């Protein structure tokens, strides 16, 4: 499947939407979790599907040198002020094998038609022992199949197994309603990492009001 730059026409809105002022506790939760999973380091940290570069400050504060890639030129207009960037499809990264010590992909797994291919590309460009952090919406509790309109409660329907792209969902003002989302079930997500030759080191679930909103994992490239 071909990935398209669905965010181009929404880039200015998304830049504001992902600001700490607009995102509030949610963005702080995302950034805190990212920092916990990535940890301090040195050298390049590739920000895959970097969007507007909203998360670059987290990696930089940990000592890494963030470099971003994204397909959306509209988003990269904003990102360029925050980190070096390049236009690229996440499923075909313009980098040599084993060339970066770390990579992250934050809140983007539902934005591509084949996230397993993206993880495979990330594993290809990671140096042996390199670290990858995935952080995204929680596959089991966030999606078109999950009604989160009542605080502290999630009502799930039978659509969890539907992996197709949809603009449906309970929040008509959110990202999904504007650009749509592909659903990646939890098993698909973890199996993709294992199939790419990554070794899971830690998984994390975080959420407000006791209900998981985000899911993340840290993995390293297995050396042979």
Secondary structure, 3 states (H helix, E strand, C coil): CCCCCCCHHHHHHHHHHCCHHHHCHHHHHHHHHHHHHHCCCCCEEEEECCCCCCCHHHHHHCCCEEEEEECCHHHHHHHCCCCEEEECCCCCCCCCCCCEEEEEEECCHHHCCCHHHHHHHHHHHEEEEEEEEEEEECCCCCCCCEECCCCCCCEECHHHHCCCEECCCCCCCCHHHHHCEECCCHHHHHHHHHHCCEEEEEEEEECHHHCCCEEEEEEEECCC
